[in-house]
Amino acid sequence: MLNWFSLSLAALAGAAMAVQGTLNAALGKVVGIWESTLIVHLIGTVTVLIIIIAGGIGFGNLAKLTQAPWYAYVGGLLNVVIIYAVVRVIPQIGVGNATTAIIAAQIITALMIDNLGLFGMRKYVFHYTDIVGILLLAIGTRILLN
């Protein structure tokens, strides 16, 4: 059974990514790619800090930092790669083309992570329908990128 709230939240994240990439690219045109990447991270850091303080969440869980596997921290580095790449390519190839390439790569990578159970994630069996979906995605991507 699908969890509609979770799917809706994921869809919201997808829409937010397309808008965020566009806004980051607009900022990058004015202040530069690396500078906009820094600004976006600073604004995000301040926002999370406000949520933690205003929400009364506290910082107690930070004591568990050493319990996370080393690779869990690579996400911070990947965040820089993502924002830099989006700011760099959207002005050159457009929001639609960039988002198409991003989504295609996300789905293929996500299916590999699911199938292999990487990074401590639950392993999901790869079905023939996944291959059909990837083929249709590839065809749709090719059509959109023309």
N, C-alpha and C positions, 0 to 999 in steps of 0.2 A: 504494500500500500504506500502510495506516495504521500510524503509530508508536504502539503500544499503551502504551509507557512514557510518551510525551509526553501522550497522551490521559488516562492515569491521573493524571499529575501535574496536568494542567489540571482534572480532576474534583476532585482533592484541594484545589486552589486555590478552586474553586467552593464546596465544602463549608466550607472554612476561612472564606471570605467571609461565609457565612450565620452561622456561629458568631461570627466577629469582630464583625459588625454587632450581633448580640444582646448580646455582652459590652460593646461600646462604648456601646450604648444604656443598659445597666444602670449603667455607670460615669457616664454623662452625667446620669442621674437623680439621682445623689448629689452629684457635684461641679460639674455644669453642662456645657453642650454644648462651649463653647470650651475649658474647662479639660480636659475628657476628651480632646478632640482633641489638645491639647498633650501630655498625659500619654502617649497612645498613640504619638505621634511620638517622644517622648523614649525610651520603652521600646524602640521599634523601632530608633532610632539606636544605643542602647547594645548591643542584641542584635547588630546588624550589625558594630559595632566589635569586639565579643568574637569573632565568627566570623572576621573578618579577622585579628585578632591570633592567636587560638588555632589557626586553620587555616594560619598561616604564609603567608597570601596577600600581605600587604604592601600598601603604598600607592603602588607605582611607577606604576600605570596612571593615577593622578590627574594625572600630568603631561600626559596627553592631553585634559584638560578642554576646552581651546580647540579641539580638533578636532571636537567634537560640534556639530551644527547648533543654533542658538539655541532652536528649538522643542522639542528633546529635554529641555530643562530645565523646560518647562511641566508635566511630569509631577509634579514636586514640589508645584506649586500645585494641580493636579487631585487629588492625594492629600488635601489639606486639604478641598477641596470634597466629595470622596467621603465622608470620615469625618464631616464636619459633617452632610451631608445624611442619611446613614444614622442617625446618633445622633438627629437631629431627627425623622425620619419613623417609625422602627420603633415607638416608644411610641405614636404616633398611629394608625397603620394596621396594625401587626402585622408580624412577621417574614416571613410568607408573602406578604402583599400587597406589601411593600417589595421582597422578593427577586424576585417575579414582574415587577414594573415594572423593576427593575434588569436582570434577565436579558433581557427583551424589548428594552430600549434598548441593551444591550451587543451583542446579536446584530445588530440593525439597523445600528448604528454600525460594528461590525466588518465586516459585508458591504460597506458603503460604502467603508471603508478598503481592503479587499481589492480591490474592483472598480476603484477609482481609483488604487491603488498609492500611497496617501498616506504621508507621513512617511518616505520611503525604503524602504517595505515592498515586497515582491514583489507584482506585480499578478496577481490571479486573475480569470479570466473569470467574469462573472455569467451563470448559467444559469437557464432557466425553472424548474428545480426549486428554485432559491433563492427565487423569487417564491412558489411553492407553500408552501415552508417558512415564509416570512414570514407568509403568510395563515393557515396553521395555527397559527403562534405567536400571531398576533393573536387568533384565535378562542379558543385555549387561555388566553391572558391575560385575555380578556373573561370567560370562564367562571370562572377562578380569582378574579377581582376582584369577582365578584358577592356 
